[in-house]
Amino acid sequence: MRIHFIAIGGAAMHNLALAVASKKGYVVTGSDDEIFDPARTHLQEAGLFPEELGWHPERITSDIDAIILGMHAREDNPELVRARELGLRIYSFPEYLYEQTRDKVRIVVGGSHGKTTTTSMILYVLQRLGIEADYMVGAQIEGFERMVRLSDTAKYAVFEGDEYLTSPLDLRSKFLWYHPHVAILTGIAWDHINVFPTFPQYVDTFRKFVDSFEPNGKFIYFAGDENLRDIAAHARPDITSIPYEAYDGSVPMQVFGKHNMQNLQAACLACQQIGIAADDFYCTISTFTGASNRLEKICETDTSVAYKDFAHSPSKLRATVNAVRERYPDKRLIACMELHTFSSLMADFLPQYEGRMAEADAAFVYFNPKVIEHKRLQPITAEEVQRAFGTKNVVVFTDSQSLAEAVRKEVAGKSHIALLMMTSGTFDGIDIPAFAKELLCGGTQEA
């Protein structure tokens, strides 16, 4: 079986390529016009890094059994055009995952926030209880070699369900492909405004997701979300709706924050649907420390602590800032976030950030105007961003060196600091763990 990946360098795509290449009898090739670490290193180590970057339609031949198309490719991609001319079978990433798990019990975690953490919790418990599962998750989990696994032996498949577009050829949400037997929706807070220009359109894709369940599916949803309550009330008669709130039991946990206690309870209910007792779940999950870049502790001293997080959307931002505030009420909370995604950099979406960093003692917001230009978005100003966040503690920067210096001054000579660095990027080249260690533990680091 020969499979070619167009746009192999993406986080999910390269992990899927690694998973497919590990299957007996599969030959994997791939292409991309740019590939960065960690994908570059992972592909090189597996012998899957393209001989030459760029698109090479002459290498798309009739003996290829399947093409897997990533979102980074455009509809006029030369290799895609050639594959369509030859009539090759073309899969999107989620379509291929579904095809490989048709005969498995599929558990899918969706929602605007908490997907990765909740999926990670389920996988953590399954692994430690010796229950084999295939999976796709959006972060590296301790004890798991990759972010994607496919096998011929697992009975279960656990997928993080993304509502973003499937591929350049399929403008539906990815999670509509998965047809779960058991599914979680953690909450709905408007995101991806470039794809869903109105909130009702955004909510509607979650309605379609619930409609896509297998017969007699189980729908686990956060009871505190009015939109999810409405979706549950109008779900198909064969679907069992199961509301949840936050875990408030007596078993001590390593993770913290109200949102994580909600995630934990959702994961428990999902595991119960496949026969795992609640007591076994809570005992096992008590040692879970979190997924990579999700409230990940990166530095700690006797008096201060630093975390990094992937938070960038308004709902994730507020949940993460509030969680650290609750965890460390006596520390000075310095929160830094980068506006980096399409939605976060759109002028019409900025008002969604109002008050989201209010709990921080000092809040620094960074964006790079060149990224806005690259994404071909309407320019925004630091003043517009400041007004949108709407609280006096927020200072906005458009230069990462200036941001780093401001954080240094805020921390200098002080103890009892809680530093929180939040981005889906890198603040334009700041080594976040090293920067945090410099600030809290001494040493040198150039931002």
Order of alpha helices (4+ residues) and beta strands (2+ residues): beta-alpha-beta-alpha-beta-alpha-beta-alpha-beta-alpha-beta-beta-beta-beta-beta-beta-alpha-beta-alpha-beta-alpha-alpha-beta-beta-alpha-beta-beta-alpha-alpha-beta-alpha-beta-alpha
